[in-house]
């Protein structure tokens, strides 16, 4: 039986190509917890802490067992039940998180190896796997929520890696709007501010690049009480002296 579990957005289970109705949010959270630790048994006590904040309700263990019963029926033998522990049997290619991480890592390796075209292809493919915010459709404990939100941090890094690949390729035309949208949602990411400065500079708008530095400087001061870090500050100084490398193809040095 072919299955595919998708966590990069609303939790989704596909069986034989069709989307399965998983039911309540706690059952989706249980599937996410099992998928995040696929092929490893998870004890009931750990599942309880993954699915509820302390203290869990007295009904936690019966609820887990009821949800497991439904999932075992939907997954036809893919959940191995042991004494007070369960594991979901998944091949690497049956979980979208694995494909995302594989493509992201391949893209980064290509970028380090001086192959920005392949890097752009792999990183863009990794981002296309995302269908929306992670974990918003389920209820879970603190640890599981943190692990799911960690995937979002990874996504943001991949967005910025993709920008670096496009800077290397001199594909700067769409970078300014992309980075403005990125920063509108994640305003404290200094790397993205530096990338926006360089994209504006290379688009023939050095005054806009310098104004962007001032905007980042003021925002970081107001929100965090800190000055821009070395990457932003060094780039600002390079722009003030019009360093020759700024006009050449490539990411921030």
C-alpha positions as CSV (number, residue, x, y, z in Angstrom):
1,X,0.0,0.0,0.0
2,X,1.4,3.4,-1.0
3,X,1.2,6.2,1.6
4,X,2.6,9.7,1.9
5,X,2.5,11.8,5.0
6,X,2.7,15.6,4.7
7,X,3.6,17.8,7.6
8,X,4.7,20.9,5.7
9,X,1.4,22.6,6.1
10,X,-1.8,21.1,7.4
11,X,-1.2,17.5,8.4
12,X,-2.3,15.3,5.5
13,X,-2.3,11.5,4.9
14,X,-2.5,10.2,1.4
15,X,-3.2,6.5,0.8
16,X,-3.0,5.1,-2.7
17,X,-2.9,8.7,-4.0
18,X,-6.1,9.9,-2.2
19,X,-6.4,12.2,0.8
20,X,-7.7,10.5,3.9
21,X,-10.0,12.2,6.4
22,X,-7.9,12.1,9.6
23,X,-10.6,13.5,11.8
24,X,-9.9,15.5,15.0
25,X,-6.8,17.7,15.7
26,X,-5.4,15.4,18.3
27,X,-5.3,12.5,15.9
28,X,-3.5,14.6,13.4
29,X,-1.0,15.6,16.1
30,X,-0.5,11.9,16.9
31,X,0.3,11.1,13.3
32,X,2.7,14.0,13.2
33,X,4.4,12.8,16.3
34,X,4.8,9.3,15.0
35,X,6.0,10.6,11.6
36,X,8.6,12.8,13.1
37,X,10.1,9.8,14.8
38,X,9.2,7.2,12.1
39,X,10.6,3.7,12.5
40,X,11.4,4.3,16.2
41,X,9.1,3.1,18.9
42,X,7.6,5.8,21.1
43,X,6.4,4.9,24.5
44,X,2.9,5.9,25.6
45,X,4.3,8.1,28.3
46,X,6.4,10.1,25.7
47,X,3.4,10.3,23.3
48,X,1.4,11.8,26.2
49,X,4.0,14.5,26.7
50,X,4.2,15.2,23.0
51,X,0.5,15.6,22.7
52,X,-0.5,17.5,25.8
53,X,1.0,20.1,28.1
54,X,1.5,19.2,31.7
55,X,-0.5,17.9,33.4
56,X,-2.2,15.7,30.7
57,X,-5.8,14.8,31.2
58,X,-6.7,11.5,32.9
59,X,-8.2,10.4,29.6
60,X,-4.8,10.9,27.7
61,X,-3.8,7.2,27.4
62,X,-7.3,5.9,26.4
63,X,-7.5,8.7,23.8
64,X,-4.2,7.8,22.3
65,X,-5.2,4.2,22.1
66,X,-8.5,5.1,20.4
67,X,-6.6,7.3,17.9
68,X,-4.0,4.6,17.3
69,X,-6.8,2.1,16.5
70,X,-8.2,4.4,13.9
71,X,-4.8,5.2,12.4
72,X,-3.9,1.5,12.3
73,X,-7.0,0.9,10.3
74,X,-6.2,3.7,7.9
75,X,-2.6,2.7,7.5
76,X,-3.1,-1.0,7.2
77,X,-0.2,-2.5,9.1
78,X,2.1,0.5,9.1
79,X,1.8,1.1,12.9
80,X,3.7,-1.5,14.9
81,X,2.2,-1.8,18.4
82,X,4.5,-3.1,21.2
83,X,4.0,-3.1,25.0
84,X,3.0,0.5,25.7
85,X,4.8,1.8,22.6
86,X,4.0,2.4,19.0
87,X,6.1,3.1,15.9
88,X,5.1,4.2,12.4
89,X,6.8,2.3,9.6
90,X,7.7,4.8,6.8
91,X,10.2,4.8,4.0
92,X,12.2,8.0,3.7
93,X,10.4,9.0,0.5
94,X,7.0,8.6,2.2
95,X,7.4,11.8,4.3
96,X,7.5,15.3,2.9
97,X,9.9,16.5,5.6
98,X,12.5,14.0,4.4
99,X,12.3,15.2,0.8
100,X,12.5,18.8,2.0
101,X,15.6,18.2,4.1
102,X,17.2,16.2,1.3
103,X,16.7,18.8,-1.3
104,X,17.7,21.6,1.0
105,X,20.9,19.9,1.9
106,X,21.6,19.1,-1.8
107,X,21.0,22.7,-2.6
108,X,23.4,24.0,0.1
109,X,26.1,21.5,-1.0
110,X,25.7,22.7,-4.6
111,X,26.0,26.3,-3.4
112,X,29.2,25.6,-1.5
113,X,30.6,23.7,-4.5
114,X,30.1,26.7,-6.8
115,X,27.1,25.3,-8.7
116,X,24.4,28.0,-8.0
117,X,22.2,26.8,-10.9
118,X,21.8,23.4,-9.3
119,X,21.5,25.0,-5.9
120,X,18.7,27.2,-7.1
121,X,16.8,24.2,-8.6
122,X,17.1,22.1,-5.5
123,X,16.3,24.9,-3.0
124,X,13.3,26.1,-5.0
125,X,12.0,22.5,-5.2
126,X,12.4,22.2,-1.4
127,X,10.3,25.3,-0.9
128,X,7.5,24.1,-3.3
129,X,6.8,21.2,-0.8
130,X,5.4,23.7,1.7
131,X,1.6,24.2,1.6
132,X,1.2,26.6,4.5
133,X,2.2,27.1,8.2
134,X,3.2,24.0,10.1
135,X,1.2,22.8,13.1
136,X,-1.6,25.3,13.0
137,X,-4.3,22.7,12.4
138,X,-3.5,20.6,15.4
139,X,-3.1,20.7,19.2
140,X,0.0,19.4,20.8
141,X,2.4,19.6,23.7
142,X,5.3,22.1,23.9
143,X,8.0,19.7,22.6
144,X,6.1,18.6,19.5
145,X,5.1,22.2,18.8
146,X,8.7,23.3,19.1
147,X,9.9,20.6,16.7
148,X,7.3,21.5,14.1
149,X,8.1,25.2,14.5
150,X,11.8,24.3,14.0
151,X,10.8,23.2,10.5
152,X,9.6,26.7,9.9
153,X,13.0,28.1,10.9
154,X,14.6,25.7,8.5
155,X,12.3,27.0,5.8
156,X,13.3,30.5,6.4
157,X,17.0,29.5,6.1
158,X,16.2,27.8,2.8
159,X,14.5,31.0,1.5
160,X,17.7,32.9,2.3
161,X,19.9,30.2,0.7
162,X,17.8,30.5,-2.4
163,X,18.4,34.2,-2.5
164,X,22.1,33.6,-2.2
165,X,21.9,31.2,-5.2
166,X,20.1,33.8,-7.2
167,X,22.6,36.5,-6.3
168,X,25.3,34.2,-7.5
169,X,23.4,33.8,-10.8
170,X,22.7,37.5,-11.0
171,X,19.0,36.7,-11.0
172,X,18.2,39.8,-9.0
173,X,15.0,41.0,-10.8
174,X,12.6,39.3,-8.4
175,X,14.6,39.4,-5.3
176,X,13.6,42.9,-4.0
177,X,9.9,42.1,-3.7
178,X,10.6,38.5,-2.5
179,X,12.8,39.9,0.3
180,X,10.4,42.7,1.2
181,X,7.7,40.1,1.7
182,X,10.0,37.8,3.6
183,X,11.0,40.7,6.0
184,X,7.5,41.9,6.4
185,X,6.8,38.6,8.2
186,X,10.2,38.0,9.8
187,X,11.6,41.5,10.4
188,X,14.5,40.5,12.8
189,X,16.4,38.4,10.2
190,X,19.6,40.3,9.7
191,X,20.8,38.1,6.9
192,X,17.7,38.9,4.8
193,X,18.2,42.7,5.5
194,X,21.7,42.3,4.1
195,X,20.5,40.4,1.1
196,X,17.9,43.1,0.4
197,X,20.6,45.8,0.6
198,X,22.7,44.0,-1.9
199,X,19.8,43.3,-4.2
200,X,18.8,47.0,-4.2
201,X,22.4,48.1,-4.8
202,X,22.8,45.8,-7.8
203,X,19.4,46.9,-9.1
204,X,20.9,50.4,-9.4
205,X,19.4,51.8,-6.2
206,X,22.3,52.5,-3.8
207,X,20.4,55.1,-1.9
208,X,17.6,52.6,-1.4
209,X,20.2,50.1,-0.1
210,X,21.5,52.6,2.4
211,X,18.0,53.6,3.5
212,X,17.3,49.9,4.1
213,X,20.3,49.7,6.4
214,X,18.9,52.6,8.4
215,X,15.6,50.9,8.6
216,X,17.2,47.7,9.8
217,X,19.3,49.7,12.3
218,X,16.3,51.5,13.8
219,X,14.1,48.3,13.9
220,X,16.8,46.2,15.6
221,X,17.4,49.0,18.1
222,X,13.7,49.5,18.9
223,X,12.8,45.8,19.1
224,X,15.9,44.2,20.6
225,X,18.0,47.1,21.9
226,X,21.0,46.1,19.7
227,X,23.0,47.5,16.8
228,X,23.2,45.6,13.5
229,X,25.7,42.7,13.6
230,X,28.9,42.4,11.7
231,X,27.4,41.2,8.4
232,X,25.1,44.2,8.1
233,X,27.6,46.7,9.4
234,X,30.4,45.5,7.1
235,X,28.1,45.6,4.1
236,X,27.0,49.1,5.0
237,X,30.6,50.3,5.2
238,X,31.4,48.6,1.8
239,X,28.5,50.5,0.2
240,X,29.6,53.8,1.7
241,X,33.0,53.3,0.0
242,X,31.5,51.7,-3.1
243,X,33.6,48.6,-2.8
244,X,34.2,47.1,-6.3
245,X,33.0,43.6,-5.3
246,X,29.5,44.9,-4.7
247,X,29.0,45.3,-8.5
248,X,30.1,41.7,-9.3
249,X,27.9,38.6,-9.4
250,X,27.9,36.8,-6.1
251,X,26.4,36.6,-2.6
252,X,27.4,38.6,0.4
253,X,31.1,38.2,1.4
